[in-house]
Amino acid sequence: MTATDPWPPPQYHAEVTSTNDLALQLALRGAPEGSAVQAGRQTAGRGRFGREWFSPADAGLYLSVVARPDRAPRSWSLLTLAAGVAAAEAIERTTGLRCDLKWPNDLLIDGKKFCGILTEMNAEATRVRHIVIGIGINVNHASFPTELQTIATSLRLASGKELSRVELCAALLKSLDREYRALLEKSDARESVLKRFQERSSSVRDRQVYVEAENGGYEGMTYGLDPRGFLQVRTLQGLRIVLSSSVHLR
């Protein structure tokens, strides 16, 4: 991907199990960088830790993009955060809505989740084979199942009007392309992503949280992001770094 070679339009499917699953299959078959999959409905949409993503027909934007950075895997710890910044900026440009970023992969409006990001990597020790960036956005959902009503929202519910998924998809692809190319080409891109993510997040600093952990969870106060993009939490026992655990806001 270069400035002269923008990402192509996504392959559109009326229904898939998961756009990430299909994009991963395409990547394994050699699909070029920038290949994208969009679906009208997902029957098995998923987020982090295999959690289900509610994906009704013709209501949300369900999109996955294949990236092939020629870098070591450790260089891409910020990609999920960069995708979150890209999504927030695309949404603000197309809808005027300001959203809140929750580390590492959620976007919220008024404390309710409406967008999730799932990046999945296939890599060797020193080389990334491919990364799939999956983004699910609740766009025109008018209602949610009972179990989601207190924690989920949509752009339609937040704005009071139905929105164009085509326009939002185009803006999102353009924003993702820009953020991805910056990480590849600009020496200050990592610092820029960290700065903008923290500016758009109400919870990465001075917020009481509970962190799930295999050896027992713990509580603490968020203390910003470290240079790799991981969340720092101050506890009674000292500063802890959250690599991938679930973080619950208090």
C-alpha atoms as one frame of an Amber mdcrd trajectory, in Angstrom:
protein
   0.000   0.000   0.000   1.339   3.384  -0.982  -0.078   6.854  -1.360  -0.506
   6.144  -5.084  -2.074   2.729  -4.535  -5.069   3.156  -2.187  -6.878   0.170
  -0.758  -9.311  -1.327  -3.280 -13.073  -1.573  -2.589 -13.932  -4.534  -0.359
 -15.434  -7.793  -1.563 -19.067  -7.657  -0.468 -20.959 -10.721   0.808 -24.583
 -10.686   1.918 -23.781 -13.179   4.682 -20.649 -14.770   6.124 -19.806 -16.538
   9.357 -17.203 -13.879  10.162 -15.427 -11.341   7.954 -12.211 -12.032   9.882
 -12.482 -15.758   9.173 -12.956 -15.123   5.464 -10.147 -12.548   5.329  -7.810
 -14.977   7.104  -8.633 -17.640   4.511  -7.953 -15.173   1.691  -4.657 -14.156
   3.294  -3.532 -17.787   3.555  -4.287 -18.167  -0.162  -2.042 -15.219  -0.975
  -4.506 -12.323  -1.187  -2.552  -9.081  -1.659  -2.200  -6.409   0.976  -5.267
  -4.203   1.157  -7.705  -6.983   0.260 -10.885  -6.391   2.236 -14.102  -8.254
   3.035 -17.405  -6.615   3.971 -20.612  -8.422   4.913 -24.237  -7.478   5.298
 -24.587  -9.997   8.117 -22.361 -12.237  10.218 -23.696 -15.488  11.613 -20.694
 -15.993  13.915 -19.191 -12.537  14.359 -16.646 -12.450  17.157 -14.502 -10.135
  19.198 -11.641 -10.611  21.655 -11.563 -13.847  23.655 -14.096 -15.371  21.229
 -16.977 -13.217  22.454 -19.958 -13.026  20.123 -20.513  -9.837  18.101 -24.194
  -9.093  17.459 -24.348  -8.753  13.645 -27.906  -8.430  12.305 -28.520  -8.064
   8.575 -28.066  -4.682   6.889 -27.619  -2.760  10.124 -23.909  -2.701  10.890
 -20.583  -2.263   9.148 -18.670  -5.548   9.309 -15.269  -5.185   7.666 -11.900
  -6.980   7.654  -8.706  -5.935   5.855  -5.533  -7.898   5.073  -2.191  -6.229
   5.839   1.281  -7.597   5.044   3.838  -5.398   6.824   7.470  -6.366   6.247
   8.327  -6.026   9.908   8.973  -8.086  13.015   5.817  -9.029  14.996   6.813
  -6.904  17.997   6.663  -3.810  15.797   2.878  -4.106  15.473   1.665  -3.966
  19.061   0.133  -0.561  18.262  -1.903  -1.641  15.234  -5.131  -2.223  17.187
  -4.783   1.217  18.781  -4.086   2.799  15.379  -7.204   1.115  13.975  -9.212
   2.519  16.890  -7.949   6.029  16.200  -8.695   5.564  12.485 -12.246   4.412
  13.225 -12.881   7.275  15.673 -11.671   9.881  13.186 -13.674   8.368  10.294
 -16.828   8.272  12.414 -16.380  11.846  13.569 -15.849  13.073   9.999 -18.925
  11.301   8.621 -21.356  11.692  11.534 -20.066  14.507  13.721 -20.204  12.175
  16.729 -17.299  12.213  19.168 -16.539   8.761  20.546 -14.525   7.513  23.503
 -11.719   4.975  23.033 -11.494   2.179  25.617  -8.220   0.266  25.674  -7.429
  -1.727  23.679 -10.167  -2.221  21.084 -13.541  -0.684  21.939 -15.254   2.555
  20.949 -17.981   3.961  23.198 -20.621   6.675  23.121 -22.070   7.750  26.476
 -20.406   4.745  28.082 -21.973   2.213  25.719 -20.039   0.145  23.193 -20.823
   0.501  19.502 -17.579  -0.553  17.808 -15.066  -3.330  18.363 -11.744  -4.141
  16.710 -10.127  -7.563  16.356  -6.617  -7.858  14.894  -5.305 -11.357  14.212
  -1.696 -12.031  13.201   0.028 -14.916  11.427   3.764 -14.588  12.012   7.138
 -16.232  12.385   9.597 -15.188  15.087  11.093 -12.397  12.981   8.530 -11.776
  10.243   4.828 -11.054   9.959   3.147 -13.167   7.278  -0.116 -11.250   7.455
  -2.421  -9.392   9.819  -6.197  -9.172   9.525  -7.784  -6.025  10.942 -11.462
  -6.631  11.712 -13.831  -3.800  12.621 -17.478  -4.122  13.585 -19.582  -0.972
  13.943 -23.188  -0.765  15.108 -24.456   1.728  12.549 -28.226   1.558  12.043
 -29.241  -0.808  14.831 -32.602   0.395  16.184 -32.635  -2.023  19.131 -30.605
  -4.718  20.866 -31.319  -8.008  22.644 -32.222  -7.606  26.305 -28.789  -8.683
  27.530 -27.097  -5.938  25.470 -29.455  -3.018  26.017 -27.549  -1.524  28.967
 -24.084  -1.878  27.418 -24.512  -1.404  23.636 -25.590   1.423  21.372 -25.424
   2.373  17.696 -24.622   5.451  15.661 -28.299   5.679  14.732 -29.424   5.664
  18.354 -26.751   8.227  19.250 -27.431  10.570  16.333 -31.176  10.095  15.947
 -30.906   9.385  12.233 -30.117   6.575   9.819 -26.619   6.726   8.351 -24.934
   5.582   5.147 -22.840   2.471   5.699 -21.309   2.962   2.240 -20.076   6.437
   3.133 -18.779   5.271   6.508 -16.992   2.278   4.949 -15.224   4.516   2.419
 -14.127   6.947   5.141 -12.944   4.099   7.358 -10.852   2.468   4.628  -9.241
   5.814   3.809  -8.468   6.458   7.478  -7.085   2.951   8.030  -4.892   3.259
   4.952  -3.477   6.561   6.214  -2.719   5.235   9.717  -1.193   2.008   8.407
   1.067   3.772   5.901   2.196   6.192   8.610   3.272   3.283  10.838   5.249
   1.897   7.912   6.844   5.119   6.749   6.988   7.750   9.501   9.418   7.634
  12.409   7.058   9.523  14.744   3.909   7.537  13.891   3.992   5.364  17.024
   4.185   8.401  19.297   1.364  10.032  17.314  -0.909   6.993  17.733  -0.229
   6.827  21.482  -0.869  10.548  21.896  -4.115  10.623  19.903  -5.458   7.429
  21.488  -4.916   8.833  24.967  -6.440  12.188  24.003  -9.576  10.398  22.797
  -9.860   8.080  25.802 -11.479   8.994  29.114 -10.271   5.809  30.777  -6.566
   5.195  30.096  -5.537   7.575  32.896  -6.931   8.171  36.403  -9.789   5.681
  36.051 -10.538   2.955  38.581 -10.560  -0.451  36.861 -10.753  -4.152  37.562
  -8.386  -6.321  35.510  -9.112  -9.995  34.931  -6.074 -12.249  35.332  -5.445
 -16.005  35.305  -4.050 -15.983  38.832  -6.826 -13.758  40.144  -8.001 -10.315
  39.155  -6.906  -7.036  40.671  -8.069  -3.441  41.003  -6.157  -0.272  40.389
  -6.007   3.155  38.775  -5.055   3.510  35.124  -1.762   5.305  34.527  -1.587
   5.817  30.762  -0.029   3.681  28.032   3.566   2.492  27.887   5.664   2.976
  24.701   4.427  -0.368  23.318   0.780   0.628  23.733   0.051  -1.548  26.766
  -2.088  -0.234  29.621  -0.391   0.696  32.885  -2.338   0.253  36.123  -1.225
   1.436  39.556  -2.156  -1.010  42.315  -1.413  -1.201  46.037   1.414  -3.584
  45.105   2.910  -1.263  42.493   2.655  -0.548  38.771   1.368  -3.399  36.604
   1.321  -3.683  32.821  -1.810  -5.107  31.172  -0.858  -7.023  28.031  -4.131
  -8.587  26.914  -6.505  -9.121  29.863 -10.071  -7.844  30.026 -10.288  -4.454
  31.727 -13.569  -3.424  33.375 -14.245   0.230  34.153 -15.472   1.111  37.613
